[in-house]
Amino acid sequence: MKTLKIFALVSLALIFIGVTAVYSKTNPNPNGDNGSGMIKYQVKVQPTNPLVLPSEQVYVVMTDENGNPVARPQLFIPGIWIYTFGEAGPVTGVREARMVLSGGRTFPEYPSPDIQKGTFYNGRVYQFNLYPANGVAGNGNVEK
């Protein structure tokens, strides 16, 4: 009888642990945390007109206030409109998303940078928007 009670308690404990583990996998980020432990910057390229690309390669970049890249530049490919960059943080400062030609040179048809200033926290995703063809960039607000 004593053995049966021990097995019953152990079984209940295992069931509880199993349910807890399953729930934590199906709802890992109830507070919007991206789960990576890194800051994520998501840049959406939203053309307002058909894009006319120059003969050389165009890159989507994420830089700090001094123009230094905070993540590796990504080659812009027409039809791919979302580019994700990661950085270890937290970081306080300025982050700029922009489109440039090879070597970091600007090109008049590409949009002004989307600039956000504030503290960027690990596990959060910050949205940047670029609008090629009309020169207007995002709202400059940092997620709180």
ZAMI-800295 format. One record per residue: x negated, y, z of N, C-alpha, C in turn. Coordinates in steps of 0.001 Angstrom, whole numbers, padded with zeros to 6 digits. Example, Ala and Ser with C-alpha at 12.3 -4.5 7.8 and 13.67 -1.06 7.14 Angstrom:
R;n_c1;n_c2;n_c3;ca_c1;ca_c2;ca_c3;c_c1;c_c2;c_c3
R;-013190;-005690;007800;-012300;-004500;007800;-013200;-003300;007800
R;-012850;-002250;007080;-013670;-001060;007140;-012900;000030;007870
% end
This chain:
R;n_c1;n_c2;n_c3;ca_c1;ca_c2;ca_c3;c_c1;c_c2;c_c3
R;-000828;-001185;000000;000000;000000;000000;-000876;001255;000000
R;-001941;001271;000781;-002833;002406;000849;-003529;002607;-000503
R;-003898;001560;-001167;-004541;001623;-002483;-003589;002217;-003507
R;-002321;001841;-003458;-001312;002355;-004379;-001150;003872;-004234
R;-001148;004367;-002994;-001033;005807;-002753;-002247;006550;-003309
R;-003421;005985;-003135;-004646;006615;-003642;-004597;006700;-005176
R;-004182;005582;-005822;-004058;005587;-007279;-003012;006604;-007741
R;-001917;006733;-007023;-000869;007684;-007387;-001392;009116;-007284
R;-002120;009439;-006220;-002677;010783;-006051;-003725;011091;-007119
R;-004584;010131;-007409;-005602;010326;-008437;-004932;010520;-009802
R;-003889;009739;-010088;-003162;009865;-011346;-002521;011238;-011478
R;-001886;011716;-010420;-001282;013051;-010452;-002335;014141;-010661
R;-003474;013988;-009994;-004552;014964;-010155;-005057;014975;-011601
R;-005230;013804;-012207;-005686;013717;-013593;-004666;014307;-014561
R;-003383;014074;-014308;-002333;014647;-015151;-002369;016176;-015057
R;-002512;016707;-013856;-002581;018149;-013664;-003784;018743;-014398
R;-004940;018105;-014275;-006151;018583;-014948;-005968;018535;-016467
R;-005357;017463;-016967;-005121;017335;-018407;-004197;018408;-018942
R;-003106;018681;-018231;-002162;019715;-018661;-002840;021077;-018630
R;-003613;021350;-017613;-004323;022623;-017509;-005304;022788;-018667
R;-006030;021728;-019000;-006989;021795;-020106;-006282;022033;-021438
R;-005176;021370;-021678;-004431;021557;-022926;-003891;022977;-023002
R;-003331;023492;-021932;-002788;024850;-021944;-003892;025866;-022203
R;-005061;025687;-021605;-006129;026661;-021795;-006623;026663;-023231
R;-006517;025558;-023963;-006912;025530;-025368;-005848;026143;-026261
R;-004581;026022;-025915;-003533;026584;-026760;-003320;028062;-026489
R;-003755;028584;-025357;-003609;029990;-025034;-004906;030507;-024406
R;-006019;030479;-025184;-007296;030803;-024582;-007505;032281;-024300
R;-006790;033165;-024966;-007068;034587;-024867;-005814;035404;-024597
R;-005206;035266;-023436;-003971;035985;-023181;-004139;037502;-023146
R;-005370;038003;-022971;-005588;039444;-022885;-006193;040026;-024154
R;-006150;039308;-025279;-006690;039820;-026523;-008180;039597;-026691
R;-008816;038900;-025785;-010231;038592;-025868;-010460;037691;-027076
R;-011490;037997;-027903;-011730;037161;-029080;-012439;035858;-028731
R;-012826;035672;-027470;-013378;034408;-027014;-014837;034202;-027345
R;-015462;035144;-028038;-016840;034925;-028462;-017851;035498;-027485
R;-017432;036380;-026593;-018381;037031;-025705;-019162;038123;-026415
R;-018794;038439;-027655;-019452;039483;-028435;-018410;040533;-028819
R;-018898;041713;-029144;-018031;042745;-029713;-017814;042365;-031172
R;-016582;042484;-031640;-016280;042226;-033049;-015744;043508;-033669
R;-016293;043849;-034829;-015804;044985;-035603;-015202;044416;-036877
R;-013940;044711;-037132;-013274;044226;-038334;-013032;045420;-039251
R;-013624;045358;-040442;-013508;046444;-041412;-012565;045990;-042519
R;-011481;046753;-042704;-010528;046474;-043782;-010759;047480;-044902
R;-011027;046965;-046085;-011164;047806;-047266;-009805;047811;-047940
R;-009220;048994;-048062;-007859;049121;-048585;-007851;050104;-049751
R;-008147;049611;-050964;-008188;050526;-052109;-006799;051077;-052433
R;-006768;052353;-052794;-005501;052981;-053156;-005277;052943;-054665
R;-006340;052727;-055417;-006294;052616;-056878;-007180;051444;-057278
R;-007080;050974;-058522;-008022;049936;-058951;-009457;050432;-058797
R;-010316;049581;-058244;-011697;049978;-058001;-012513;049902;-059275
R;-013323;050926;-059498;-014296;050923;-060579;-015649;050805;-059893
R;-016284;049662;-060047;-017542;049410;-059341;-018735;049840;-060181
R;-019781;050368;-059547;-020998;050706;-060288;-021702;049417;-060731
R;-022722;049577;-061539;-023442;048401;-062041;-024284;047736;-060950
R;-024597;048445;-059885;-025373;047825;-058811;-024473;047358;-057671
R;-025047;046600;-056751;-024262;045993;-055677;-023825;047026;-054638
R;-022639;046784;-054087;-022061;047640;-053054;-021983;046810;-051773
R;-022291;047439;-050633;-022287;046749;-049346;-021339;047447;-048381
R;-020751;046661;-047496;-019992;047175;-046361;-020950;047090;-045182
R;-021126;048204;-044470;-022092;048242;-043373;-021450;048774;-042100
R;-022026;048378;-040964;-021629;048878;-039646;-022899;049420;-039005
R;-022891;050725;-038677;-024083;051361;-038122;-023775;052081;-036819
R;-024851;052487;-036117;-024697;053307;-034914;-024765;054777;-035316
R;-024796;055667;-034316;-024781;057105;-034583;-026026;057602;-035316
R;-027100;056813;-035297;-028336;057201;-035974;-028470;056565;-037359
R;-027441;055840;-037788;-027488;055190;-039095;-028167;053837;-039092
R;-028535;053346;-037895;-029172;052033;-037794;-028116;050936;-037845
R;-028338;049889;-038642;-027339;048810;-038697;-027231;048090;-037356
R;-026000;047818;-036929;-025781;047058;-035699;-025532;045583;-036032
R;-025332;045296;-037312;-025142;043935;-037800;-025610;043915;-039255
R;-025794;042734;-039775;-026277;042585;-041151;-025243;043128;-042146
R;-025670;043958;-043119;-024744;044439;-044152;-024142;043266;-044920
R;-022924;043464;-045416;-022244;042404;-046168;-021935;042900;-047573
R;-022239;042051;-048546;-021988;042368;-049944;-020491;042504;-050173
R;-020081;043623;-050765;-018674;043824;-051085;-018320;042994;-052308
R;-017269;042207;-052194;-016773;041375;-053282;-015316;041759;-053516
R;-014987;042288;-054709;-013589;042640;-054979;-012669;041445;-054734
R;-011583;041691;-054041;-010648;040622;-053689;-010821;040157;-052254
R;-011974;040418;-051658;-012186;040153;-050221;-012098;041505;-049546
R;-011075;041663;-048715;-010769;042980;-048173;-011078;043130;-046696
R;-011465;042042;-046012;-011771;042120;-044576;-013188;041613;-044339
R;-013964;042420;-043632;-015352;042095;-043308;-015507;042194;-041797
R;-016106;041162;-041188;-016240;041112;-039734;-017712;041161;-039343
R;-018015;042024;-038377;-019368;042191;-037865;-019353;041905;-036364
R;-020449;041385;-035827;-020548;041111;-034398;-021757;041796;-033798
R;-021640;042115;-032512;-022736;042761;-031792;-022634;042385;-030321
R;-023790;042164;-029682;-023804;041905;-028242;-023533;043219;-027522
R;-022797;043152;-026458;-022438;044382;-025756;-022320;044129;-024272
R;-021673;044996;-023577;-020956;046182;-024040;-021911;047286;-024489
R;-021389;048196;-025325;-022170;049287;-025890;-021345;050564;-025808
R;-021988;051653;-025410;-021346;052967;-025440;-022049;053784;-026511
R;-021270;054382;-027388;-021856;055191;-028454;-020899;055345;-029611
R;-021465;055464;-030796;-020708;055672;-032023;-020931;054482;-032940
R;-019869;054043;-033613;-019959;052994;-034619;-019305;053521;-035882
R;-019997;053321;-037011;-019512;053790;-038306;-019414;052615;-039273
R;-018266;052486;-039909;-018097;051523;-040989;-018104;052319;-042284
R;-018860;051850;-043279;-018882;052553;-044560;-019298;051622;-045683
R;-019119;052097;-046890;-019540;051368;-048080;-020707;052134;-048688
R;-021765;051397;-049055;-022957;052028;-049615;-023480;051203;-050790
R;-024328;051831;-051582;-025038;051119;-052639;-026267;050455;-052028
R;-026915;049576;-052776;-028120;048922;-052259;-029120;049984;-051812
R;-029825;049722;-050742;-030757;050675;-050165;-030098;051698;-049262
R;-028785;051572;-049024;-028076;052467;-048117;-027668;053790;-048743
R;-027820;053921;-050061;-027456;055166;-050733;-025946;055309;-050830
R;-025466;056534;-050645;-024029;056782;-050750;-023633;056923;-052212
R;-022348;056766;-052461;-021810;056829;-053814;-020515;057617;-053730
R;-020321;058651;-054539;-019179;059562;-054375;-017801;058908;-054380
R;-017613;057849;-055136;-016282;057243;-055216;-015918;056418;-053980
R;-016885;056155;-053121;-016588;055342;-051952;-016197;056226;-050794
R;-015420;055680;-049877;-014773;056505;-048845;-015739;057049;-047806
R;-015258;058081;-047142;-015953;058582;-045962;-015993;057459;-044938
R;-016990;057468;-044056;-017027;056406;-043047;-015868;056517;-042066
R;-015485;055381;-041503;-014532;055378;-040392;-015400;055361;-039143
R;-015310;056399;-038345;-016186;056585;-037187;-015364;056456;-035913
R;-015864;055633;-034986;-015224;055504;-033675;-016287;055729;-032607
R;-015883;056404;-031546;-016790;056761;-030461;-016196;056279;-029152
R;-017026;055720;-028271;-016556;055271;-026965;-017362;054090;-026480
R;-016756;053323;-025592;-017388;052108;-025082;-016733;050919;-025764
R;-017562;050051;-026320;-017112;048854;-027017;-017432;047661;-026127
R;-016424;046849;-025821;-016551;045772;-024844;-016641;044403;-025509
R;-017423;043518;-024883;-017504;042125;-025329;-016110;041517;-025348
R;-015876;040647;-026328;-014620;039918;-026392;-013470;040687;-027018
R;-013713;041915;-027455;-012644;042698;-028086;-012933;042875;-029574
R;-011865;043122;-030318;-011973;043357;-031757;-011580;044804;-032025
R;-012439;045544;-032719;-012192;046944;-033042;-011967;047065;-034544
R;-010885;047722;-034912;-010458;047828;-036304;-010996;049107;-036949
R;-011596;048965;-038129;-012043;050091;-038940;-011369;049968;-040300
R;-011045;051105;-040923;-010367;051109;-042221;-011112;051991;-043201
R;-011324;051472;-044404;-011945;052231;-045484;-010979;052263;-046661
R;-010816;053437;-047260;-009872;053634;-048349;-010609;054125;-049598
R;-011202;053219;-050363;-011890;053660;-051585;-010931;054366;-052530
R;-011452;055354;-053234;-010766;056121;-054277;-010104;057380;-053748
R;-009833;057484;-052435;-009250;058748;-051978;-010089;059442;-050913
R;-011202;058835;-050502;-012119;059491;-049583;-011619;059674;-048166
R;-010520;059023;-047779;-009981;059181;-046429;-010304;057933;-045628
R;-010846;058097;-044440;-011164;056956;-043591;-010247;056957;-042380
R;-010430;055944;-041515;-009512;055643;-040410;-009271;056760;-039419
R;-008779;056385;-038228;-008272;057359;-037277;-009253;057765;-036196
R;-010415;057119;-036083;-011414;057521;-035101;-011076;057168;-033669
R;-010086;056338;-033430;-009718;055974;-032070;-010325;054629;-031686
R;-010824;054550;-030482;-011372;053312;-029958;-010315;052621;-029150
R;-010213;051297;-029310;-009272;050484;-028516;-009634;050604;-027050
R;-008670;050786;-026214;-008907;050904;-024758;-008687;049577;-024082
% end
